[in-house]
Amino acid sequence: MLSRAAGISKAGRADLASVTAGRRLVTVTDVATALGLDRGSAAKKLARWSDEGWMRRVRRGLYIPVPLDATNPSTWSEDPLVLADAVWAPCYFSGWTAANHWGMTEQIFRTTALKSSGRVRSTHQRLLDYHYLLASVPDHVMGWGVNHVWRDERKVRMADPTRTVIDILDNPAFGAGIRHGAEIVEEYLQRHDSDLLVEYGDRLGNRTVFKRLGYLLEATGSGFEALVHECEVRVSAGISLLDPGAPGGGKRIGRWGLRANAEVATRDAS
């Protein structure tokens, strides 16, 4: 593993500058186009630059340029959201990542949470030094409840506050478990329109969202009686787990069609 980049010829430096000009991410196609090479030759050049410390490999066919003044090319990195958007597009960021972006949690997570309509081979993946939690979603859910935000000069998709909460209620793992998810819900309700939760929940079409939301509203003493009622009339048959990621067991809550297999903090909890 290189601690500094290897020497490079004048011609090589010119080629490198031509390829990396204005680019934070470099592909085989970029090299082939910039230097007039076939894809095989372009791939070999990228691999050689990576071996020499001028590029760092993200995954097959995708690299990031290493600045000339970088003291340790092997640890040079990139914005984790920019990398994810390049690899798993079309995608959007949700869960605790979006909650942190919108100021609905103060916790900092080392793992980035996102959803992609592309093929997801594993829910837990890694790019460079970053960890990711992924879920696959159909194309038709990509176009609503999502805002565009800038990461330097790259525009990425971020779940809006309401979509963030609905995604966490749909899959509590994206909220780091239902206990932390409940804190995000409570923070949302202090600052945003509670009626949107019903609209978004209906649009997603998973009625377990309303089971979990209604239960959390009552358990935490939120006082949103109208929202509790909207959740109650949408409860579906069957028993769902409050937190699928937690151990089984717990009290059965017939009113909400839930098994409370995880605890959430109440307002009077110390």
Residue pairs with C-beta under 8 A, 6 or more apart in sequence:
1 74
2 52
2 53
2 73
2 74
3 71
3 72
3 73
3 74
4 53
4 70
4 71
4 72
4 73
5 52
5 53
5 54
5 66
5 68
5 70
5 73
6 52
6 53
6 54
8 16
8 52
8 54
15 34
15 35
15 45
16 49
16 54
16 65
18 34
18 35
19 26
19 30
19 31
19 34
19 35
19 65
20 26
20 65
23 30
23 65
24 64
24 65
24 78
24 82
24 152
24 153
24 154
25 58
25 62
25 63
25 64
25 78
25 82
25 83
25 86
26 46
26 55
26 62
26 63
26 64
26 65
27 61
27 62
27 63
28 39
28 42
28 43
28 46
28 61
29 39
29 42
31 37
31 42
31 43
31 45
31 46
32 38
32 39
32 41
32 42
35 42
35 45
37 45
43 61
46 55
46 63
49 55
49 63
50 56
50 57
50 63
53 66
53 73
53 74
54 65
54 66
54 73
55 63
55 64
55 65
55 66
56 63
56 64
56 66
56 73
56 74
56 76
56 77
56 128
57 63
58 64
58 78
58 83
58 86
58 87
58 127
58 128
59 87
59 127
62 86
62 87
64 76
64 77
64 78
64 83
64 128
66 73
66 76
67 76
70 76
75 129
77 128
77 129
77 130
78 128
79 151
79 152
79 154
80 112
80 127
80 130
80 132
81 93
81 97
81 112
81 151
81 156
82 151
82 152
82 154
82 156
83 127
83 128
83 130
84 91
84 93
84 112
84 114
84 127
84 132
85 91
85 151
85 154
85 156
85 157
87 127
88 114
88 116
88 118
88 120
88 134
89 116
89 118
90 116
90 117
90 118
90 139
90 142
90 157
91 114
91 115
91 116
91 117
91 118
91 157
92 114
92 115
92 142
92 146
92 156
92 157
92 158
92 159
93 101
93 112
93 113
93 114
93 156
93 157
93 158
93 159
94 113
94 114
94 115
94 158
94 159
94 163
94 164
94 167
94 168
94 174
95 113
95 114
95 133
95 159
95 164
95 167
95 168
95 173
95 174
95 175
95 176
96 105
96 107
96 109
96 113
96 174
96 175
96 176
96 180
96 184
97 109
97 112
97 113
97 114
98 113
98 158
98 159
98 160
98 161
98 163
98 164
98 167
99 105
99 164
99 168
99 175
99 184
100 107
100 108
100 109
101 149
101 158
102 160
102 161
102 164
104 161
104 164
104 165
104 184
104 187
104 188
104 191
105 180
105 183
105 184
105 187
107 176
107 180
109 176
110 130
110 131
111 130
111 131
111 132
111 133
112 130
112 131
112 132
112 133
113 132
113 133
113 174
114 132
114 133
114 134
114 135
115 134
115 135
115 136
115 137
115 167
116 134
116 135
116 136
116 137
117 136
117 137
117 138
117 139
117 141
117 142
118 136
119 136
120 134
120 135
120 136
122 134
123 133
123 134
123 135
124 131
124 132
124 133
124 134
125 131
125 132
125 134
126 132
133 173
133 174
135 171
135 174
141 204
142 157
144 163
144 203
145 159
145 160
145 162
145 163
145 166
145 200
145 203
146 157
146 158
146 159
146 160
146 163
147 157
147 158
147 159
147 160
148 155
148 156
148 157
148 158
149 155
149 156
149 157
149 158
150 156
159 167
161 188
161 191
161 192
162 188
162 192
162 193
162 196
162 197
162 200
163 200
164 184
164 188
165 184
165 185
165 188
165 197
165 200
166 197
166 200
166 201
166 204
166 209
167 174
168 174
168 175
168 181
168 184
168 185
169 181
169 185
169 201
169 208
169 209
169 212
169 213
170 204
170 206
170 208
170 209
171 244
172 178
172 181
172 212
172 242
172 243
172 244
172 245
173 244
173 245
174 181
175 181
175 184
177 243
177 245
177 246
177 262
178 212
178 216
178 242
178 243
178 246
178 262
178 264
179 243
179 262
179 263
179 264
179 265
181 216
182 216
182 219
182 220
182 264
182 265
183 265
185 213
185 216
186 220
186 222
188 197
189 222
189 224
194 224
194 226
194 227
195 227
197 213
197 227
198 227
198 230
198 231
201 209
201 210
201 213
201 234
202 234
207 234
207 235
207 236
208 236
208 240
210 230
210 231
210 232
210 234
210 235
211 231
211 235
211 236
211 240
211 256
211 257
211 258
212 240
212 242
212 258
213 227
213 231
214 228
214 231
214 232
214 235
214 256
215 242
215 253
215 256
215 258
215 260
216 222
216 264
217 224
217 227
217 228
217 231
218 228
219 264
219 266
220 264
220 265
220 266
220 267
221 266
221 267
221 268
222 228
232 255
232 256
235 256
235 257
236 257
237 257
238 257
239 252
239 257
239 258
239 259
240 257
240 258
240 259
241 248
241 258
241 259
241 261
242 250
242 258
242 259
242 260
242 261
242 262
243 261
243 262
246 261
246 262
247 261
248 259
248 261
249 259
249 261
250 259
250 260
250 261
250 262
251 259
251 260
252 258
252 259
252 260
253 259
253 260
